[in-house]
Amino acid sequence: MITGELKSKIDRLWDAFWSGGISNPLEVIEQITYLMFLRRLEDIQKAKEKKSQRTGKPVENTLYTANDQPLRWSELKELAPDTLYEMMDKGVFPWLRRLGGDDSTYAHHMRDARFTIPNANLLTKAFDMIDGLPLGDGDVQGDLYEYMLSKIATAGHNGQFRTPRHIIELIVAMMNPGPQDEICDPACGTAGFLVAASEHMRAEHSDALLEAANQRHFHNSMFHGFDFDSTMLRIASMNMLMHGVEQPDIRYRDSLAESVAEEAERYSLILANPPFAGSLDYESTAKDLQQIIKTKKTELLFLPLFLRLLKPGGRAAVIVPEGVLFGSSKAHKAIRQILVEDQKLDAVVKLPSGVFKPYAGVSTAILFFTKTNSGGTDNVWFYDVTADGYSLDDKRTPLLPDEKLGSQRSGLNSTEHEKNNLPDVLVRWSRRDGSEQNRARTEQSFCVPKSDISSQDYDLSLNRHKEVLYEEAEYRTPLEIIDEIETLDSDIKKGISGIKDMLR
């Protein structure tokens, strides 16, 4: 867990960049990312040199040649401010871009690296601050980077790149990825889903990761993320590296515009909160997606994309705008029918409308489905999340102490549950094929047979299937009501008596 002191250091570093003239939060993170890369490369090189000293063999795959030694972090931090600034601009960044010959992820995404820190004083201050961060500790390193990314969400329009971490962790826990999974996020942004999946793997399958084959798979072929924003790709790549994944497959791809033929049926698990930009031109949409569903709406096009990417038996958890659940257009109905009739729709979890505030108040839901190509939907599990542990206004203030937030909490009492439903979602999800089948539709979670869904034109909105419990009202005659009123105040009895005579 990141401490208050470390948060303060990141805050001071962030403020230094803003006061130094870099106000775009993505640019701030990108420049800090480059400096963290340099420190990371120094740590890797030192580890190689220690191994060389221990074995008596030459350094394997050295990052720095004899001529490159002045470009190492340990050398740079000793330079005077003006000399350091000139070395970064004319020496380090050209060297970083040349590292593209190396097949590593960090090298690949450094090919377009630009040095935009405006002056030597800011650079020196950033060097000193980053040199004092405990980046050698993998957990702290990841937490620090996650905290830095959280600042995107408070920076206005750029917040759309970030799904709240506690929602991501809930989805990953529900899907419970295993050592053999190949996980893909076709609109990965900062790679939040992939990072959470990697952390889940380490926590839940640590023994399996001790096996060499599983470890190779974890570092080289388990995690796949696509995006068409080069800045996002650099940040996503760094995020994965900071969380200890050495060679994730993070690459440029316009998921809706490019044919998915080369990626078809490749992945066993998709975790995604794709952007919903509105409408695309038919000409710019991949033709193989239009063969499944004819529409310009991006929120619908992503669903057939996910079905094409999944292997048979593969699973998906996808955040969608609530309109996908009940839209009345031909395309809306068609994709819902495909999920229910041709695949296996497992669950619909409705989220509160304030989950994505302060930058979006749209109502959303999470769809869980399995690709079968042969149906299999018997019952669909519904859950109405009314609270996620935070206020649903723009401030998103925690409503409970840290130890009561998130989905991995047990023993919440009824009052605490009213403020955080997520632990209950996780528990009841595990019972969806058992006791949940017997829950009344007046409850917060319940199951609905496929026949009921198909008879409702495949409407998946929770309100369509939930029943409201009304208390039976007691009927009383006007005279009985007036008799009760009579007892309230003796001063109005005379007036009431006249009304009674009229009613008789």
N, C-alpha and C positions, 0 to 999 in steps of 0.2 A: 504494500500500500504506500503510495506516495505521501510524504510528510508535508506539513505546512511550510517547513523551511524550504523544501525543494520547490514547492509551488511558488513560493515567493521569489526564488531565483529565476524561474521561468517567467514569472510576471515582470520582473525587472528587465530581463532580456527582451521580452516582447515590447515593453514600454520604451526601451532604448531604441529599438528599430523604428517604432512609430515616431518618437521625437526626432529621430535621425532622418526622417523624410520618407520612409517606406510605409504607406498606409494600407496597401492591399494585403489582407491577411494571408492570402495564398502565397504572395511573394515573400512575406516574412517567413512563413514556414519553409518555403523552398530554399531561401538563403541559409536559414538555420540548418536545414537538412544537409546542404553541401558541407557545412562545417562539421556536422556530426559524422558525415561520411569520412571526412579526413581523419577524424579521431578513430573511427572504426577501422580504417585501413591501417593506421598506426598499430592498433591492437592486434590485428591479424598478422602484420609483419613481425611484430615482437614475438608472437606465438610461434611463427615459422622459425625465427632465429633461435629461440630457446630449444626447439626440437632439434635444430641443426647442431647446437652445442652439446645436447644430450646424446645424440646418435653419432656425432663425428662426421656426418655427411653434409654436403652442400645444402644451402637453403632451397627448398623445393618451390617452384613457381613464384619466385620472388616478385613482389609488387614494385620494388624500387631497385633500379640498376645503380651502379656507382655514381652515374651522372645525376640520378634523380634524388639522391640523399638530401639535398637542400629543400626538397619539397615535402618532406615528412613533417608531421604535426610537431614532433619533439624539437625539430630545428626551427620551424616557423615561429613558434611561440616565443622564441628567444630574440626575435628580430625587433628593431625599432619600428614604431608605427608606420612611418612613411615607407620604409624598406619593405615591411610586411605587405602593405597595400600594393606596392608595385609588383612584388613577387606573386601575390595571389592573382593579379590581373594578367600578368605577362608570362608567368611560369606555371602556377598550379592549375588554373582552369584549362589552358591549352593541353596540359598533361592529362587532366581528367577526361577531356574529350577524346584524346588518343587512346585512352584505356578501352575504347570500344572494340579493340581487337580481342580483348579477353571476353570469354563467353559468359561471364557472370552477370547476374541481374543488375547489380549496382553499376557495373560498367556500361551495360546496354543503355540504361536510362540517363547516363551522364553525357551521352553524345551531344545533346543540345543544351548542356549546362551553360548558363550565363551568369556572370558576376555583376550584381547590381547594387552592392553595398556602396553608398555614395561617398564615404570618406574614411580616412584612416582611423580617426578616433572611435567611430562606431565599430569598425572591424576589430580593433584592439580590445574594446570592451566586450564584444561578442566572444572573441577568443578566450579571454580571461574567464568569462562566465561558463562557457562550455567546457573549458579545461577543468573547472571545479565540480562538474556534474559527475555522479557515480555511474558512468555509462558501462563500466565493466560488469555490473550486476545486471543480468539479463532481465529479471523481473522489474527492477527499478527503471531500467532503460526503456522497456516497453511502456510502463506506466507514465514515464515522463513524456514520451512521444504522444501517448493517448491524451494526456492533459493538454498538450500543445494543440492537438487536433480539435479538442473540445472548444477551443477559442474560435474556430471557424463558425460554430453554431451561434455565437453571440455577435457575429460580425455582419449582420444584415443579410443581404441577398446571397451571400456565399453559403449560407446555412443549409441549402438544399443538398449539399454534398454529404451530409452527415445524418445517419439514422441514430436515434438515441441508443447508447450502449446497452442499457438494461433491456431494451426491446430486442436488440440483436442477440444478447445472451439468452433471453427466454427462447427465442426461435431456435438457436443452436442447441440448447438443452433439450428441447422437444424433439428435434431431429436426431440427436445423439449420433454424430458421425463416428465411424469406426476406422480401424487401421487400413482397410482395403478400399475405402471410398476415394473417388476422384471428385473433388468439390469445385464447383464453378459459380462465379458471380459475373454474369455477362454485362453488368453495368456497375463496376466495382467501386468507383469513386476512390476513397482513401483506403479501401480494402478492409473495412470494419468487420464484415461477415467472415472473411477469410482469416483475419487475426483471431476473432472469437472462436472459430472452428479449431484453429491450431492450439489455442489455450485449452479448449475442451479436450482435445486429444491428449495433451500432456497430463491433464488432471485425471481423466477417466481411463486412459489406456497407456499409462506410463510403462507397464511391464512389456506390452507388445512392442513399444518403440525401442526397447533394448535390442530387439532382433535386427540384424544388419539390413536385411531386405526391407523391413518396414521403415527403418530409419532413412534409407535411401529414398524410398517412396515419399516419405514425409517431407524431405528437403528438396526433392527434385520433380515430383510428378503428382502430388496430391492436390495442390492448390493452383487454381487457374482464375485469372481476373482479366476482364476486357474493359477498355474505356477508349473514348476518342478524344480525350483531353490530355495532352502530353504532360501538363503540370500534375494532373491527378495521377498519371502513371508513375511519375517520379516519386510523388508522396506515398502512393500505395506500395511501391517497391521498397522504399525506405521503411515504411511502417512494418512490413513483413520482416525485413532484415532486423529491425530493432526488436522484434518479437521472436527472433531466433530461427526463422525459416530462411535457409541459405539461398535456394534457387527456385523461388516461386515463378510460375508462368504468368507474368504480368505483361500484357502487350496491347498494342494499339489495335482496336477493332471497332468499327461502327456496326453494332450488333444487328440493327434493324435494316441497314442498307446493304450488307454483304450477304452473299449466299452462305447458308450454314452447312452446305454439303460436306465440306472437309471436317466439320466439327460434329456432324450428326451422330447421335447415339454414342457419344464418347464419355459422358459423365454420369456418375451414379447419384449425385446430390447437387441440387441447385438451391442456393440461398441468395435472395435478391430483394432489393427495394429499388426497382428501376425508375428512372425519371419519366414523368408523364408530361410531355411537352405539348400535348394537344393533338395536332394532325400533321401527317406527312403526305407529300405528293405520292401518288401511285408509282411514278417513275423512279422515286428515290427509295422505294421499299423493295426488299429482296423478293424476287418472284416466287421462290419456294415457300415463303410465308403466306403470300397472297393465295397460293393454291389451297391452303388450309382454311383461311378466313379472309374475306374480301372487305377490307376496311382501311381507313386512313388514320384511325385512332391508335395512338401509341400504347395506351393502357391495355388495349386488346391485343395488339400485335406481339407484345412481349410473351403472352401466354402460349401461342403456338410455337414461338421461338424456343421457349423452355422445353416444350414437348419434343421438339426436333432434337435438341441437344441431349436429352436424357436417354440413357440406355433403357431397354425394357426392364421393368422392376425398379428403375431409378425413382427417386423421390424429390419433391420440390416444396419449398416454403417461400411464398412470395407475398410481399405487401402490395395491395392494390387499392386504388380509390374506391370508395363504397359504391359508386355508380356502376362499377363492373358487376356488382351482385344483383342489381335489379333493372339495369337499363333495358329499354323496350325495343331497341333497334334490332334488325335482323342479325347483325354481327354479334351484338351482346348475347342474344339468345343462343346463337350458334355455338359460341365458345363455351358457354355454360353447359349446353347439351353435350358437347364433346367431353368435357370433364366428368360429367355425371354418367353418361351412357357408354362412352368408348374407353374411358380411363377409370381410375378409382379416386373419387374425391373423398378425402379423409376428414377434413374439418374446415370450418369457417370460424375464425376468432375475430370478433368485432372489437376494434380499439376505440378509446375515447377520442373525440374530435380535437382535443388539445395536445395530443401526444407530440405533434411536430411543431408546436409553437416554440419560439415567437415568430418563425418565418412562414408558417402555413397552418391554417386552421381546418384544413380539409379532413373530412371523416374518412377513415381507412379501415381495412380489414386484412387479415392474413389468410391466404388460401394454402391449404396443405393437400397435396395430391400425389398419387403414384402413377407412373406410366405403365400401363398394362397392354394397351392396344386391343383389349378384349373385355373391357368393362370391369366389373367387380365392386361397384358401389352398392352396398346394401343399406347402410345407414350413414348419415353425415352428422358429425359431432359439432355442436354449436356452443360457443362461450361468449357471453356479453361482458367484456372487460369495462368496468365503469371507473376504475381507479388504478393508476400505475405507480403510486408512491410519491407522486409530485403534483403540485397544484397544476390545474389545467389552464392557467392564464399565461400571459407572456413571460412572467418571471420564472415559472416552472420551479417553484420553491419545494425542497424536500418536505414531506409531511411526517416523516418518521426518522428516527436515528439511522445512521449508516448501516448498522447491523440488522435493520429491519427492512432495508430496501433491496430491490432485485427479486429474482425468481428463486434463488437458491437459499431460501429462508424457511425455517420450520417453526411451528409453535406460535404463529400469529393468532392473537385472540380476535374475537368478532369485530371489535372496534378497529384494530389494526388492519384486519382484512378489508374493512370498508375503505381504507386509505391505500391499500396495496393488494390487488387481486392476483398478482403474477405468481406467487407460490402456489395458490389454489389452482391456477390454470395448469401448471406443470403436473401437479398431483392428479387432477381429474383427467388430464390427457392420457395418463398411464392407465386409467380405468375405463377408457372409452369403449372398449369391447366387453366390459364387465358390468359393474354396478351402475355406470352412467346410462346404460340402456334402459334402466327402470326409472330414471328421473322424469318428473313431470315437466311439461313445457312451460310451467310458471317459474321454474328454477333458473338460476343464473347460467347453468349449463344443462344441455339435454341433447338427445339424439333424434333425428328425423329420418323415417324410412324413405328410400329412393322414390317409392310410388307417390308419396305426398309431394316431393319436390317436383317430379315430372308433371303432376297434375296442376301445379302452380306455375306452369310455363317456365320451369327451371329457375324460378326466382330464388336467390340464395340470401336475401336480406333477412337478418335475424328477426325483425319485427313481423315479417310475413308468417313466420312459423312459431313465434313465441305466443303463449296464451297469457292473458292478464287475469289475475285472480281478483274478482270483485266480491266484497262482503255483501251478503243479502240484507237489504235495508228493511227495517221494520216499518210497516205502514200504519199510520195513525190518522183518524178522522179529524177534521177541523175542530170538533168539539173537544176531543181528547187533548189536542195541542193547546187550546184555550184554557182548559182546566189546569194544565201545567203552568201556563203563564200566570194564572190567577194567584198562584202561591208566591210569585216573585215580589209583588209590591201591593200592599193593601190600598194605596192611593189610587190605583187604576181599576179597582174592582167594579166601581159603579159603571164605568165605560164599558167594561167587558160584559157586564150583565145585559146592557142594551144590545150589544152585538149578538149575544146568545139568543135573546128574544127574537131578533130578526132572522137568525138561522133556523130557529124552530118553526 
